[in-house]
Amino acid sequence: MRGKIRRTSRRPEGTSEGSTELVRETAVDMLRETLTNLETHIAQNAELRARLELTEKAESTLREELERERGQRRSDVERERSERLRAQERAEQLEEERARLEAEHRRAEEEAAALREELEAERGKGFWRRLFGG
C-alpha cells in the first residue's frame, strides 16, 4: 500500500480512544510502508554491490590482460630488433665476403691472363728456341 495511508477505524472518530486508535493504525501503516521501502533499497543496494564487484573484477582482469599484452608486445619488439640487428650484421659479413671473393676473382683472372700471355709468348718462340734458349 505505497503512498496511501489507510484510514480505517473501528471506533467512532469523535472519541478520544478512536482518534488514538486511528493515530496508532496510521503510524503502523507508515512504519510498514517505510519498512517496505527500506527492504527495496536494501535489495537494490545488494544488487548494486554485486554489479560493482563484477565491474571491479572485470576491470582487474582487463588490466592484467593489458599488462600481459604490453609485456608480450615489448618482448616481440625486442626480439624483432635483435633479429634485425643480426640480419644486418650477417648482411655486412656477406658483403665483406662478396668483396673479398670479387677481389680474389680479379686476381685469379689477372693471373690467368698473365699465364696465357706467357704461354702465348712461349708458343711463339718456336721449338728450337725454347729447347736451347734464346
C-alpha positions as CSV (number, residue, x, y, z in Angstrom):
1,M,0.0,0.0,0.0
2,R,2.5,2.6,-1.0
3,G,1.7,6.2,-1.0
4,K,-1.7,5.6,0.6
5,I,-2.4,5.8,4.3
6,R,-5.2,3.5,5.3
7,R,-8.0,5.2,7.2
8,T,-9.9,2.6,8.9
9,S,-11.2,3.0,12.4
10,R,-13.1,0.6,14.5
11,R,-14.5,3.2,16.7
12,P,-16.2,6.4,16.1
13,E,-13.9,9.3,15.3
14,G,-15.4,11.5,17.9
15,T,-14.0,9.7,20.9
16,S,-10.5,10.1,22.3
17,E,-9.9,6.3,22.1
18,G,-11.0,6.4,18.4
19,S,-8.5,9.0,17.5
20,T,-5.8,7.3,19.4
21,E,-6.6,4.1,17.5
22,L,-6.5,6.0,14.2
23,V,-3.2,7.5,15.0
24,R,-1.8,4.1,16.0
25,E,-3.1,2.4,12.8
26,T,-1.7,5.3,10.7
27,A,1.7,5.0,12.4
28,V,1.7,1.2,11.9
29,D,0.8,1.8,8.2
30,M,3.5,4.4,7.8
31,L,6.0,2.1,9.5
32,R,5.1,-0.8,7.2
33,E,5.5,1.4,4.2
34,T,8.9,2.6,5.4
35,L,10.0,-1.0,6.1
36,T,8.9,-2.0,2.6
37,N,10.8,1.0,1.1
38,L,13.8,0.1,3.2
39,E,13.7,-3.5,2.1
40,T,13.5,-2.4,-1.5
41,H,16.5,-0.1,-1.0
42,I,18.5,-2.9,0.7
43,A,17.8,-5.2,-2.3
44,Q,18.8,-2.5,-4.7
45,N,21.9,-1.8,-2.7
46,A,22.9,-5.5,-2.7
47,E,22.3,-5.7,-6.5
48,L,24.5,-2.5,-7.0
49,R,27.2,-4.0,-4.8
50,A,27.2,-7.2,-6.8
51,R,27.4,-5.2,-10.0
52,L,30.3,-3.1,-8.6
53,E,32.2,-6.3,-7.6
54,L,31.7,-7.7,-11.1
55,T,32.8,-4.4,-12.6
56,E,35.9,-4.3,-10.4
57,K,36.8,-7.9,-11.2
58,A,36.3,-7.3,-14.9
59,E,38.4,-4.1,-14.7
60,S,41.1,-6.0,-12.9
61,T,41.1,-8.8,-15.4
62,L,41.3,-6.4,-18.3
63,R,44.2,-4.5,-16.7
64,E,46.0,-7.8,-16.2
65,E,45.4,-8.8,-19.8
66,L,46.5,-5.4,-21.0
67,E,49.7,-5.6,-19.0
68,R,50.4,-9.1,-20.2
69,E,49.8,-8.0,-23.8
70,R,52.1,-4.9,-23.3
71,G,54.8,-7.2,-22.0
72,Q,54.4,-9.6,-24.9
73,R,54.5,-6.7,-27.3
74,R,57.6,-5.4,-25.7
75,S,59.3,-8.7,-25.9
76,D,58.2,-9.1,-29.6
77,V,59.7,-5.7,-30.4
78,E,62.9,-6.6,-28.6
79,R,63.1,-9.9,-30.5
80,E,62.4,-8.2,-33.8
81,R,65.0,-5.6,-33.1
82,S,67.5,-8.3,-32.2
83,E,66.7,-10.3,-35.3
84,R,67.1,-7.2,-37.4
85,L,70.5,-6.4,-35.9
86,R,71.6,-10.0,-36.5
87,A,70.3,-9.8,-40.1
88,Q,72.1,-6.5,-40.6
89,E,75.4,-7.9,-39.2
90,R,75.0,-11.0,-41.4
91,A,74.4,-8.8,-44.5
92,E,77.5,-6.8,-43.7
93,Q,79.5,-10.1,-43.3
94,L,78.2,-11.4,-46.6
95,E,79.0,-8.1,-48.3
96,E,82.6,-8.2,-47.0
97,E,82.8,-11.9,-48.1
98,R,81.5,-10.9,-51.6
99,A,84.0,-8.1,-51.9
100,R,86.8,-10.4,-50.8
101,L,85.7,-13.1,-53.3
102,E,85.5,-10.5,-56.1
103,A,89.0,-9.2,-55.4
104,E,90.2,-12.8,-55.3
105,H,88.4,-13.5,-58.6
106,R,90.0,-10.4,-60.2
107,R,93.5,-11.5,-59.0
108,A,92.8,-15.0,-60.4
109,E,91.7,-13.6,-63.7
110,E,94.7,-11.3,-63.9
111,E,97.0,-14.3,-63.0
112,A,95.2,-16.4,-65.7
113,A,95.7,-13.6,-68.2
114,A,99.4,-13.3,-67.3
115,L,99.8,-17.0,-67.7
116,R,98.0,-17.0,-71.0
117,E,100.4,-14.2,-72.3
118,E,103.4,-16.1,-71.0
119,L,102.1,-19.3,-72.7
120,E,101.5,-17.5,-76.0
121,A,104.9,-15.9,-75.8
122,E,106.5,-19.4,-75.3
123,R,104.5,-20.8,-78.1
124,G,105.6,-18.0,-80.4
125,K,109.3,-18.7,-79.8
126,G,109.4,-21.9,-81.8
127,F,110.6,-25.3,-80.8
128,W,114.4,-24.8,-81.2
129,R,114.5,-21.5,-79.3
130,R,112.6,-23.0,-76.5
131,L,114.8,-26.0,-76.3
132,F,118.1,-24.2,-76.5
133,G,117.0,-20.9,-75.0
134,G,117.4,-17.8,-76.8
